[in-house]
Amino acid sequence: MIASAPVTYGADILEISQSASDLLEADETAIAPPLDWQQNWSIAQSSEPTLVESDIESIRITVTDRILDQPVYGPFRREATVRESTRPVYVINREQIEAQGARTVQEALRYLPGILSDGTAGGQLGALSSQFIRGANSAQVLILLDGRPINDVGFFGGFDLSNFTTDAVERIELLPGGGSTLYGSDALGGVINIITRSPSETPEVTARGAIGSFGLNEQSIQARGSSGDVGWALGYSRIESNNDFPFRIDRIDLDDRRRNADVLYNNLNLNLEKLGDRDTLSFSAIYQTKIFGVAGGIPIPNSIGAFNTLTPDAEQYTDEVLLGLTWRSRLGNGEDSLLTSRIFTDFLQYNYNNPDPATFGTRDDVNRRSLGVQVQHNWHAANQTLTYGVDYRNTRSRNTTFSYSTGVTDINYDGDIHQGALFASYEVNFSPSFSVNLGARQDFNSLVNGSFTSPSIGAQLVLSPSTTLRANYARSFRAPQISNLEGLAAFNVVGNPDLAPETGDSIDIGIDQQLGDIGLFRLTAFSNHISNLINFRFGSPSTYENIGQVRTLGLEADLNLQLSRYVYAFAHYTLNEPRITEDRDSTIEGNILSFRDANQLNVGLVYETPIGVYAAVILRNLSDFFVNNTNTESLSGFTAIDLRLRVPLNETVVLNGSVDNVFDRQSEQFPGYPAVGRSFRLGVSATF
């Protein structure tokens, strides 16, 4: 489903008569109906050469169709719509991203249901992201780029979505629940699929700039077009902020400023496509760099944060290249058979440098190279669709630690993992009102006990034109990381080559209910059970072991309403209750799993006119949450109000403004890691 975020839609989701389209310059910067509520603009056919009041009066807005007819790839591993998916899926598209002012993928996920995405490292621009979905942590959520995996399999295990800026992003798909049947390892809690921008039929150039709080300045230029049968999209973006913001921690009576949290991005993106009668060849390249000051944590007495250490000189550098070459071919003479072959490779250089001797100064270096192949065939006939194929990925990673005090460099790990799989998914519509999908995947991993089978089943029952029921079961897994297998020599940690994969069983039942002509309500109840958790065991030496189980019960609710002609409202609520059912420490069994037990509510009110004037006020609420598994310490939740404004100045220029956390609510995301208070952003964009 489309995100109920307080952001706008562009003309690609408008059904506009040709004359009105020409007059309104129907592009991504001209007309922007808000969020989910204006996803189904339908302007009556008109032969009038100008847009007059009668044209505006003819606009008819409905909520349901544009939510359910939103294109998605993730739930199927092929292009389809939200309406066809038995799984809940939430989407934020290009126009939404622009209206939000979301600078990174992490920020773009903020208003989606089903995910806690603000992280635990302070929340300022550039801070390490966290994506908690259905009781799973970041390493247990699979990140895809155009349908292929980019998760780290060296040490971190996930992917830092604060690294990924949004100028090259077309849409982001969030799929809560197990996803290993189609995509393999790491999809215990869910899947996030980042779809990049493609060439356009007509040339266009978009330039934007913005300034804001804490020294924020942004510049970006993106160009798209085509010549003959070759299309292209090329862009560059630069974002900088000193992130020197004031904060207050009341429980230790501290007022201070966050220092050494500055960030600088310099990112490039390129997409080339060659179109044929039956074949398409495309090449994509993304180059991302981020330099980030690592401020560290403020020690909190008698707290889990008591071990935090300020790092006034520490700095993190990330340099990443993501390359992909894809060939799509229509087989036979029809449109029912599509063969897709993809080769992709990623290169990462990561450096964390903390030269301060007071904090046992070290420099950590990671060099990682990943090479993968995907081959799949989609076949459709009458009421049946079959998707099957082969995946392979090899990742080699090397991590070293240099100690400033001893002058010694230790090799923590230097190894690789081979991952291969066979998969198939079969969908059948038994009738116009009842469909079922079955899937299975067999993964093979180079580590001992590394093979795993991931089945899934889903069903959808249309009870009436306004009511649809859906249900899903999926079994998923997460393979151990290279660091788990080989250890961390610099920290006296021994690897365990006999680790088994973590396993997950995900069940959800949901309903999509149309509310007359004014809205849509989607509700999903879920259970997610994760076992064989890979835990760190302290000792002499320390090591990793399989032990522990967590069961999470919860709800994901999403409501979209049209209150009047130009006024819309949305609300979505995510309820999580992750409980530890088994652990090496029996005293915490039955306790709530830390950090992932927060509940989240977003409520928004939006005003939008057909000419693109847009204003929104959004309430964000996060509940209290535990910060340790003994459940002896928790952090208070918070409620923040955000404002959004969008004003077209003429046919090509748009002014955007935003204020986050209007009332400057102070909070901590981790003990000793203060979150950002009130901030503003003012930007302008022009499309030619």
Steps between C-alpha positions, in 0.01 A plus 500: 500500500604857442642686794265718697762766520427871488646549159388566148448316177594620155339480163614146432206389715252746353250415235484833318349601169763592245408869500512527878826306506664740255379806685605379842843378389420162656842411634644414839527861613172646377203307635527305821193352664585403857596159614254215490196723508549645155639197332202465266459835330277469198443813291209476261572518129479854370558665167548844655840652413546652848447381854196689630290462813280242329807278451592530867142420601517181293782354709387188683718351771478147640735327737480132431611442142830685511601328821419152379608558140845631600771309306727277707769241428602360838208269592516316166851541355319646199304815425146489642280708730428528871149373430636167378722437802389268778772660715473847651728735309556874555648733239643850491556638150701780341250779555456402864874499557534848353212647697628348824843641438637155582874516436579134570312172471502486880307829517261393223386203712406719797125524431441143380312251718662174605853632559699684767763678292640794696786293640675501837799722418347844543288540191694792351572503128762232429459307826497121472155376404301225662207321342300305757218300340282249685751449781797460262810721508680663207710192424179295476340730240605449138582809292461475123609736225278452193423150623851378583658475848747755637518389865843469659599141581829596664434650842208745521254268325257763373538811289527854636212678327633836616772451234245489217386846388169526316571707187543182297201319657167455320317318780557289811300186575461366854390137542458399866526125566732225388633533145759225456288302250576752227815669626693270734696580814434788746127544434377390846316821586431633154636635173568858385536542124653824366402569138726744315391761247487403132537710183209714382355522151548876478812681624477675835744657741418555867717714723434554867659661800412533868625650823398425854583458865843399625685618193299293254563572133400284204561511127384255238462477126328213323458458123290242318406443140537280194639510150377243255492165677745606773379656824704655776476635855796675657534693823717642774406601854689660783367534855682649795406576860705575811229341722613721787166500680400578860349227715375439850504179709276570798580186698860616548416872485727557196472776239765483231566493127559200276847541351700292252186376329553676166431326171592548134354308206626504140299255288473420129245290314477374142243288319520407130241302305499366145154409380420249229181354363514208744811562709625759748859535619560729796806603699488672838778648712479672837801651673444602861736666745430611855735664749344500843622626835429237767409688816464198725275476803470702818558280808182462706561395863331177612388433143579284203638825363760519779746331264456759225801705404511834325721484190583862410754404230344185356397492134336247273559485125290291263573462129269267308446410134187307393498372140240299310447376142155362414361342184125443460363306206143424395501142382279379217266743326276595793531689827457204734864381526781716641860389556710723726875462551702725729866528595587728791804591702556722804816648648525644849781678678420589858722669754432586864780704652512595869852622582416615855730308740255561785257268324761237403542651154453265204445507124273239345506432126257290299547409134214304348425377150177330399422334165160356412286353223121472474318312223123466511206427271148638545228315313131591498212307346130564558456492878849373591842661549825313555825665609814291539874544478851478641690741728870509584703743708861489616618751760859542614574724796814596691502689830808627685550699821800722566578594860655844554628394842687188384559579132373150412253415222282194559309319226155437645373301205593444138265263325205454271157339480344337195121514488296322232132415467222353288153653544148483359172678565164392358188720508156387391166681488237234561231762445478878476456507878748236621873458434786301653877517466754233591876544518814309589872575499803285568807696606855364508769669706872432520494485881436173682126427542439787264219361283143605572151453353255793504136416414212748494128509433256789463131539421264782415119495518288785360181493709347799321613789281590688819641220720804277445654249740862382474719252689865392476754261646874512425805325636823699479859492615815702559841349435789579740738783410867455414592653835284238678684221322856636518490716814657835587865455586553856621234451766589142599184358344516150352277408206259208498490321160216273618241772539160421350286763328249698701149391401168681491133413464278793401118494493266789423128542440358825365204683355471782247174682558375778275303763697240602247634766266710678762774266614682173547592312817766227501564288810753219543552280805830313508709248689874472435708230671880510469714217640863386500600859573873556464613640834836629618642305796752670724790288619869429461484505207157632403307343213160473327233236554149405387257548785186699562152548364279806461131511415345828392126566486363823361278707274555728199210737432471756222206737448454746212209746485375784285329746736396761245586618151863594574548368854634154575601309810701191573592293803708190539596307806761230556475281811792274597531252787825302459555253786808291571376140521842334535848625591828385651408726793178342627426803722400710198270241342154651469641853494449759227776523240676835532452791253265304273199525731422864416156574354465775241212725397496751214204730437485764230270768362565616144367786285564489126366693202503390135761764413745341747482714815558255783511521878513223760527460874613162632508357850763234575478300821738233625421312820736420788735210430742282695873539434611174660368145497482490881227765463649710780552814295290676239496825310198728487310530178430830332245685290617737228318723253638547148392755239527484120434771242523498122428802276546507119645841409444447127482216251854379569603622846373357829573623852513241780517558873486283810529521876559180697430465872331840518478503880863390545423180690819353644558125502764227496508222244765309696622580853739791451407556133273808482263540207473814290266771628327763286642549150397673179575463129428733208559394141424583141496275193462570130429259218571595138 
